Amino acid sequence: MLAIKGLKEGLKWPFIINKNLKKFNDEELIIQFKEGNSLAFELLVKRHKTKIYQFILYQIKLNSADAEDLTQDVFIELFNKPNHYRGESQFLTFLYSIARNIVLNYFRSNKRKFTHVTEEITEEIMSEQCLLEDLSSSQWKEHYIKAFNLLSLDEKQILYFCDNEQLTYQEISEILGIKLGTVRSRINTVRNKMISSLQENKDEL
């Protein structure tokens, strides 16, 4: 499990959560936190820190320490600006949108290049029926990694939300701040880009 440092003095990890709070959903917990209940915030972190960490690590695969720091940044922003969540989407969708922007800023501010996935790629990343047959073989896996690394950060994110998290197009639309039709179009574009790259590799075999 991911270990994150305390967000501010007085918040210690791991948290001891009031059992009565556990029955609340995310939306109810954020309301509790807005009203001053810090334990509600702690439970939100406990519920979602691993998901947010995995999403961030997916994009900066070789920098686990940075991924931990960025995960903490996500929850620091939530802690400082809880009123930014207005209940217009699911809470986790809102949290992903914060994480996405923090990752984008990470690359922009530090002028980092997108991290290329190496042998650590998982079967989950190669989802959607593996796009082409026999992709699970070591040879196809190598070609998939090459094709995947040609994607932009935005393309990797939308593929992650669609395949790894199996979010709806509506949820992806809310996270990325784009229209529903644009989500469909971009996913199709990414799929075709991957299939085209893989087909080229297949023809070379």
KOLKOL-869675 format. One record per residue (C-alpha): residue in three letters; z, x, y. Coordinates in steps of 0.05 Angstrom, whole numbers, padded with zeros to 5 digits, always signed. Layout:
BEGIN
ALAZXY...
//
This chain:
BEGIN
MET+00000+00000+00000LEU-00015+00022+00070ALA+00044+00048+00109ILE+00041+00038+00184LYS+00089+00066+00236GLY+00132+00018+00277LEU+00092-00014+00332LYS+00147-00006+00382GLU+00220+00013+00382GLY+00259-00037+00343LEU+00205-00056+00293LYS+00215-00020+00228TRP+00171-00017+00166PRO+00175-00045+00114PHE+00197-00111+00143ILE+00251-00156+00116ILE+00221-00226+00125ASN+00260-00290+00134LYS+00244-00331+00071ASN+00236-00394+00113LEU+00177-00364+00150LYS+00137-00350+00087LYS+00119-00423+00080PHE+00082-00422+00147ASN+00008-00409+00151ASP-00021-00357+00198GLU-00035-00405+00254GLU+00036-00431+00253LEU+00063-00360+00252ILE+00025-00338+00313ILE+00052-00398+00350GLN+00122-00377+00328PHE+00109-00307+00354LYS+00084-00332+00421GLU+00150-00369+00427GLY+00188-00305+00417ASN+00199-00300+00342SER+00185-00227+00325LEU+00195-00239+00251ALA+00134-00284+00251PHE+00093-00226+00278GLU+00121-00180+00224LEU+00100-00228+00170LEU+00029-00232+00198VAL+00025-00156+00194LYS+00052-00156+00124ARG+00000-00208+00102HIS-00061-00176+00133LYS-00051-00101+00144THR-00084-00082+00078LYS-00146-00125+00090ILE-00155-00097+00160TYR-00144-00026+00135GLN-00196-00034+00080PHE-00247-00062+00130ILE-00237-00003+00177LEU-00237+00049+00121TYR-00303+00019+00095GLN-00335+00043+00160ILE-00300+00111+00168LYS-00296+00127+00094LEU-00275+00199+00100ASN-00222+00189+00153SER-00164+00152+00121ALA-00114+00178+00173ASP-00157+00151+00229ALA-00164+00086+00191GLU-00088+00079+00189ASP-00084+00094+00264LEU-00138+00043+00280THR-00104-00009+00236GLN-00041+00001+00276ASP-00082-00006+00340VAL-00106-00074+00316PHE-00035-00100+00309ILE-00012-00067+00374GLU-00067-00107+00410LEU-00044-00170+00375PHE+00028-00155+00393ASN+00011-00144+00466LYS-00039-00200+00474PRO-00021-00257+00427ASN-00046-00309+00476HIS-00117-00284+00465TYR-00114-00325+00401ARG-00126-00397+00422GLY-00133-00429+00353GLU-00208-00438+00359SER-00220-00401+00294GLN-00179-00380+00234PHE-00129-00326+00249LEU-00158-00275+00201THR-00226-00285+00233PHE-00195-00270+00300LEU-00161-00208+00271TYR-00227-00182+00243SER-00259-00190+00312ILE-00204-00145+00342ALA-00214-00094+00286ARG-00289-00094+00295ASN-00284-00079+00369ILE-00233-00024+00357VAL-00279+00009+00307LEU-00338+00005+00356ASN-00295+00036+00410TYR-00273+00090+00361PHE-00345+00113+00352ARG-00364+00105+00425SER-00305+00140+00457ASN-00304+00199+00410LYS-00380+00204+00402ARG-00371+00205+00327LYS-00428+00196+00279PHE-00424+00140+00229THR-00391+00164+00166HIS-00437+00165+00106VAL-00412+00135+00042THR-00410+00185-00015GLU-00392+00179-00089GLU-00333+00135-00069ILE-00378+00074-00063THR-00351+00017-00106GLU-00382-00038-00147GLU-00358-00088-00095ILE-00400-00055-00042MET-00460-00061-00089SER-00452-00136-00094GLU-00501-00194-00084GLN-00527-00187-00155CYS-00537-00113-00140LEU-00601-00133-00102LEU-00644-00103-00157GLU-00635-00096-00232ASP-00601-00036-00263LEU-00566-00017-00199SER-00502-00002-00236SER-00532+00059-00268SER-00513+00126-00238GLN-00585+00137-00216TRP-00590+00070-00181LYS-00521+00081-00150GLU-00546+00145-00117HIS-00607+00108-00089TYR-00563+00050-00065ILE-00518+00099-00027LYS-00579+00130+00007ALA-00604+00061+00027PHE-00535+00038+00050ASN-00527+00100+00094LEU-00591+00082+00131LEU-00557+00019+00158SER-00527+00017+00228LEU-00453+00004+00237ASP-00468-00069+00256GLU-00509-00078+00193LYS-00454-00048+00150GLN-00403-00095+00181ILE-00444-00158+00169LEU-00457-00137+00097TYR-00382-00125+00088PHE-00363-00193+00114CYS-00416-00228+00073ASP-00408-00191+00007ASN-00339-00159+00004GLU-00300-00214+00039GLN-00349-00271+00023LEU-00338-00302+00091THR-00380-00362+00112TYR-00436-00353+00162GLN-00394-00393+00212GLU-00336-00345+00204ILE-00382-00285+00212SER-00412-00317+00273GLU-00343-00323+00305ILE-00324-00251+00288LEU-00388-00221+00315GLY-00395-00268+00373ILE-00466-00288+00356LYS-00501-00353+00340LEU-00503-00381+00269GLY-00578-00373+00265THR-00572-00300+00287VAL-00523-00287+00230ARG-00573-00315+00179SER-00628-00274+00210ARG-00589-00209+00210ILE-00564-00217+00139ASN-00635-00230+00115THR-00659-00169+00155VAL-00605-00125+00123ARG-00620-00151+00054ASN-00695-00138+00063LYS-00681-00069+00091MET-00638-00051+00031ILE-00687-00080-00019SER-00745-00044+00014SER-00708+00023+00011LEU-00688+00011-00061GLN-00758-00009-00081GLU-00785+00055-00051ASN-00735+00095-00092LYS-00754+00055-00154ASP-00827+00071-00144GLU-00809+00145-00141LEU-00773+00144-00208
//
